[in-house]
């Protein structure tokens, strides 16, 4: 039987403080309500007609702002409400222009955008499962939201479950790491072993396809305008140092920032980020390919700026140089 992650990852203080209906009830501050309105408007623009789906997406974005954004005490530079809104407002509408989806599929992708990163500081409990700890906890919270909203449709829930599982992203370098990049590439093989008859279930087959599209949306920063891709790389570099307890003006942050903004970006763009769906390739492929050459050139010039024996003074120095070089490549 599939693990019920709702039993493994319970609600935290933010989840309890922002129940379903909180934005529409007007119990939140103006900033939180503004985030909720943006999420609701994004859903409206892509034709999400079920008010319960809109409510779930809106609450998820508000909770993200309260956990990891400007409304909380644990600000993450990348994994915050802006990432969710970028997917809802920009990347998902673009993909929908190239995808023929059922209503459930459209609803599930909107919920994926809003819910897939809800939790970011989790501990893994089930080593035999391919889903990462953050994804498992995010799925648990998303399923509680669906419960509260009365969204019990099996198709919708299977799609969202597969999509969040498939978004687990592994960036390991050694040969023992079986999953590199989004797990969506390997989801079908894992299902073959875990549930051999899954391909005979049309719901599961549709959900597996949707999971591949969701993975492409989640990594679609590679297809943002180059200056926006650069900003996302800086945000991730900043977040990594923050999570490690290193300030950007500390010399100890220099090596990590330099490695991430050079070899790390090369590895992401040329190895880890691979389109999992034809819809993703059709939507994001051309701009991604245009950005790839700029990534390689920016990384080369950044390494030349800080050659061996001439280390940067801090992570801030690396980021300033990265921005300068990338602006010239824009």
Secondary structure by P-SEA (a helix, b strand, c coil): ccccccccccccaaaaaccccccccccccaaaaaaaaaaaaaaaaaccccaaaaaaaaaaaaaaaaccccccccccccccaaaaaaaaccaaaaaaaaccccaaaaaaaaaaaaccccccccccccccccccaaaaaaaaaaaaaaaaaccccaaaaaaaaaaaaaaccccccccccccccccccaaaaaaaaacccccccaaaaaaaaaaaaaaaaaaccccccaaaaaaaaaaaaaaaaaaaccccccccaaaaaaaaaaaaaaaaaccccccccaaaaacccaaaaaaaaaaaaaaaaaaaacccccccccaaaaaaaaaaaaaaac
